[in-house]
């Protein structure tokens, strides 16, 4: 059996839900767009001090705070926690 793996950048919906629900929705959307099987990458980050936030919504947090802001806030939460 021979197969190839290609990387594609797709626009997939940002759904609300648990980390698993978000990842499943993204994979289903990508498979529909590609009309076939696929693998997707998804990232979540949770802080205990924020009761698991931002969780699967890390993209929104990063776009608002930027990587430096996220890092600074994470250090502050770790020091407080």
N, C-alpha and C positions, 0 to 999 in steps of 0.2 A: 504494500500500500504506500502510495506517495501522496504528499500534500504540501502545500506552501502556506505560509502565514504572512499576511499583509497587514500593515498598520493603516487605519483610516481614521480621520477626524470627522465625527458626526455631531450634529445638533440633536441632543436627546432631551426630553422634558425633565425639568426639575420637579419631581413629585414630592408630596409630603408623606411621611410615614416612617417606619422603623428603618434601620440601616439595611436589613434584608429586603424589605419592600421596595426601597429606593433602588438597590442594586438589581433586583429582579425586573423592575419596570424599565430601567436603562438597558438591560440586556435584551429584553423583548423588543423594545423600540429599535435598537441597533439591528437585531435579526430581521425585523420587518423591512428596514431601510436597505439592508444588504441582500435581502431575499435568500437567506441561508443561515447556517449556524455561525456563531461568533463567540468570542471572548470579550468581556469588557473589563475595564479597570475602574475602580471606584475607591474613594478614600473617605474615611470618617475619623474624627478626632473628638474625644470627650474628656471634659474636666470634671472630676468628682465635685469640686467646689461649685460648679455650675449645674449640678445634677445631670451630667452627661452631655451638656451643650458644648459645642455646636453640633456634635454627632454627625449625621450625614449631610448637614447643611454647611460644612466647612467652606465650600466655594463662596457662599454669600458672606461669611465672616472674613475670608481672605480678601474679597473684593472691597469690603468696607474698611478693614484695618490695614491691609497690606501684610506682607510677610514679617516685616519688622514689628508691627503692632501686635500681631498674633504671638510672636515669640516673646515680646515684652510682657504681654498679659499672661501668657502661659507661665513664665517665670514667677510673676507676682502671685498667681494662684497656687503654684507649687510651694512657695515660701509661706503662704497663709495657711495652706491645707495641712 
